[in-house]
Amino acid sequence: MQDYQTNLPSANINLAIKTASQEVAKLIESALALDAQNQKQQAIQLLDNARSIEPGNPSLYFLIARCFFDLENTELARDAIEKAVYLEKNE
């Protein structure tokens, strides 16, 4: 992910991601590694795989939104954020 002020790679982010499945946890870990290497499309594919396993997991939609935002696809980023908010109204 890029730092929005300097356009340099930002520091690693420690996100508290909740998942009920070890398989989804591994997909998320791999997706975050690809995201860090600026391989956004590949990261989105892994997150989509995870979302097919846990379609009600708001964290997955948030991560997908981050990738779409970095790809400057604000429409899909907005849709994913809206879904994340819908699923997790307390956040």
KOLVEX-198472 format. One line per 4 residues: for each residue x, y, z of N, C-alpha, C. Coordinates in Angstrom, 1 decimal. Layout:
N
X:Y:Z:X:Y:Z:X:Y:Z; ...
END
This chain:
91
0.8:-1.2:0.0:0.0:0.0:0.0:0.9:1.2:0.0; 0.5:2.3:-0.7:1.3:3.5:-0.8:0.8:4.5:0.3; 1.8:5.2:0.8:1.5:6.3:1.7:0.9:7.4:0.9; -0.3:7.9:1.3:-1.0:8.9:0.5:-0.3:10.2:0.4
0.6:10.5:1.3:1.3:11.8:1.3:2.6:11.8:0.5; 3.3:10.7:0.6:4.6:10.7:0.0:4.7:9.8:-1.3; 3.6:9.0:-1.5:3.6:8.1:-2.6:4.7:7.0:-2.5; 5.2:6.8:-1.3:6.2:5.8:-1.1:5.5:4.6:-0.4
6.1:3.4:-0.5:5.4:2.3:0.2:5.2:2.6:1.7; 4.1:2.3:2.2:3.8:2.6:3.6:4.3:1.4:4.4; 4.3:1.7:5.7:4.7:0.7:6.7:3.7:-0.4:6.7; 4.2:-1.6:7.2:3.3:-2.7:7.3:2.1:-2.4:8.3
1.0:-2.9:8.0:-0.2:-2.6:8.9:-0.6:-3.9:9.6; -0.8:-3.8:10.9:-1.2:-5.0:11.6:-2.7:-4.9:11.8; -3.5:-5.6:10.9:-4.9:-5.6:11.0:-5.4:-6.7:11.8; -6.4:-6.4:12.6:-7.0:-7.5:13.4:-8.1:-8.1:12.6
-7.8:-9.2:11.9:-8.7:-9.8:11.0:-9.3:-11.0:11.6; -10.6:-11.1:11.7:-11.3:-12.2:12.3:-11.7:-13.2:11.2; -11.5:-14.5:11.5:-11.9:-15.5:10.6:-12.2:-16.8:11.4; -13.1:-17.6:10.8:-13.5:-18.8:11.5:-12.7:-20.0:10.9
-11.9:-19.8:9.9:-11.3:-20.9:9.2:-9.8:-20.7:9.0; -9.1:-21.8:9.2:-7.6:-21.8:9.0:-7.3:-21.6:7.5; -8.2:-22.1:6.7:-8.0:-22.0:5.2:-8.1:-20.5:4.8; -9.1:-19.8:5.4:-9.3:-18.4:5.1:-8.1:-17.6:5.6
-7.7:-18.0:6.8:-6.5:-17.2:7.4:-5.3:-17.4:6.5; -5.1:-18.5:5.9:-3.9:-18.7:5.0:-4.1:-17.9:3.7; -5.3:-17.9:3.2:-5.6:-17.1:2.0:-5.4:-15.6:2.2; -5.8:-15.1:3.4:-5.6:-13.7:3.8:-4.1:-13.4:3.9
-3.4:-14.3:4.6:-1.9:-14.1:4.7:-1.3:-14.0:3.3; -1.6:-14.9:2.5:-1.0:-14.9:1.1:-1.4:-13.6:0.3; -2.7:-13.2:0.5:-3.2:-12.0:-0.2:-2.5:-10.8:0.3; -2.2:-10.7:1.6:-1.5:-9.5:2.2:-0.1:-9.5:1.7
0.5:-10.7:1.5:1.9:-10.7:1.0:1.9:-10.2:-0.5; 0.9:-10.6:-1.2:0.8:-10.2:-2.6:0.6:-8.7:-2.7; -0.3:-8.2:-1.8:-0.6:-6.8:-1.7:0.6:-6.0:-1.5; 1.5:-6.5:-0.5:2.7:-5.8:-0.2:3.7:-5.7:-1.3
3.5:-6.7:-2.3:4.4:-6.7:-3.5:3.7:-6.0:-4.6; 2.7:-5.3:-4.3:1.9:-4.5:-5.3:1.3:-5.4:-6.4; 0.9:-6.6:-6.0:0.3:-7.6:-6.9:-1.2:-7.6:-6.6; -1.9:-6.5:-6.8:-3.3:-6.3:-6.3:-4.3:-7.3:-6.9
-4.2:-7.5:-8.2:-5.2:-8.4:-8.9:-5.1:-9.8:-8.3; -3.8:-10.3:-8.1:-3.7:-11.6:-7.5:-4.2:-11.7:-6.1; -3.9:-10.6:-5.3:-4.4:-10.5:-4.0:-6.0:-10.5:-3.9; -6.6:-9.8:-4.9:-8.1:-9.8:-5.0:-8.6:-11.2:-5.3
-7.9:-11.9:-6.1:-8.3:-13.3:-6.5:-8.3:-14.2:-5.2; -7.3:-14.1:-4.4:-7.2:-14.9:-3.2:-8.3:-14.5:-2.2; -8.5:-13.2:-2.1:-9.5:-12.7:-1.2:-10.9:-13.1:-1.7; -11.1:-13.1:-3.0:-12.4:-13.6:-3.5:-12.6:-15.1:-3.2
-11.5:-15.9:-3.2:-11.6:-17.3:-2.8:-12.0:-17.4:-1.3; -11.4:-16.6:-0.5:-11.7:-16.6:0.9:-13.1:-16.1:1.1; -13.6:-15.2:0.3:-15.0:-14.7:0.5:-16.0:-15.8:0.1; -15.6:-16.6:-0.8:-16.5:-17.7:-1.2:-16.7:-18.7:-0.1
-15.7:-18.8:0.8:-15.7:-19.7:2.0:-16.5:-19.0:3.1; -16.2:-17.7:3.3:-16.8:-16.9:4.4:-17.5:-15.7:3.8; -18.6:-15.8:3.1:-19.2:-14.7:2.5:-19.7:-13.6:3.4; -19.9:-13.9:4.7:-20.3:-12.9:5.6:-19.2:-12.3:6.4
-18.0:-12.4:6.0:-16.9:-11.9:6.8:-16.6:-10.4:6.3; -16.9:-9.4:7.1:-16.6:-8.0:6.7:-15.2:-7.7:6.5; -14.3:-8.4:7.2:-12.8:-8.1:7.0:-12.4:-8.3:5.5; -13.0:-9.4:4.9:-12.6:-9.7:3.6:-13.0:-8.6:2.6
-14.2:-8.0:2.8:-14.6:-6.9:2.0:-13.8:-5.7:2.2; -13.3:-5.4:3.4:-12.5:-4.3:3.7:-11.1:-4.5:2.9; -10.6:-5.7:3.0:-9.3:-5.9:2.3:-9.4:-5.8:0.8; -10.5:-6.3:0.3:-10.8:-6.2:-1.1:-10.9:-4.7:-1.5
-11.6:-3.9:-0.7:-11.7:-2.5:-0.9:-10.4:-1.8:-1.0; -9.5:-2.2:-0.1:-8.2:-1.5:-0.1:-7.4:-1.8:-1.4; -7.5:-3.0:-1.9:-6.9:-3.3:-3.2:-7.5:-2.6:-4.3; -8.8:-2.5:-4.4:-9.5:-1.8:-5.4:-9.1:-0.3:-5.4
-9.0:0.3:-4.2:-8.7:1.7:-4.0:-7.3:1.9:-4.5; -6.4:1.0:-4.2:-5.0:1.2:-4.7:-4.9:1.1:-6.2; -5.9:0.3:-6.8:-5.9:0.2:-8.3:-6.7:1.4:-8.9; -7.2:2.3:-8.0:-7.9:3.5:-8.4:-9.3:3.1:-9.0
-9.8:2.0:-8.6:-11.2:1.6:-9.0:-12.1:1.9:-7.8; -12.4:3.2:-7.7:-13.2:3.7:-6.5:-14.6:3.2:-6.5; -15.2:2.9:-7.6:-16.5:2.3:-7.6:-16.6:1.0:-6.9; -15.7:0.1:-7.3:-15.6:-1.3:-6.7:-15.2:-1.2:-5.2
-14.2:-0.3:-5.0:-13.8:0.0:-3.6:-15.0:0.4:-2.7; -15.7:1.3:-3.2:-16.9:1.8:-2.5:-17.9:0.7:-2.2; -18.2:-0.1:-3.2:-19.1:-1.2:-3.1:-18.7:-2.2:-2.0; -17.4:-2.5:-2.0:-16.8:-3.4:-1.0:-16.9:-2.8:0.4
-16.6:-1.6:0.5:-16.7:-0.9:1.9:-18.1:-0.9:2.3; -19.0:-0.6:1.4:-20.5:-0.6:1.8:-20.9:-1.9:2.3; -20.4:-3.0:1.7:-20.8:-4.4:2.1:-20.2:-4.7:3.4; -18.9:-4.2:3.7:-18.2:-4.5:4.9:-19.0:-3.8:6.1
-19.4:-2.5:5.8:-20.2:-1.8:6.8:-21.5:-2.4:7.1; -22.2:-2.9:6.0:-23.5:-3.5:6.2:-23.3:-4.8:7.1; -22.3:-5.6:6.8:-22.1:-6.8:7.6:-21.6:-6.6:9.0; -20.9:-5.5:9.2:-20.4:-5.2:10.6:-20.8:-3.8:11.0
-22.1:-3.7:11.4:-22.6:-2.4:11.7:-22.0:-1.8:13.0; -21.4:-2.6:13.8:-20.8:-2.1:15.1:-19.4:-1.5:14.9; -18.8:-1.7:13.7:-17.5:-1.2:13.5:-17.5:0.2:13.1
END
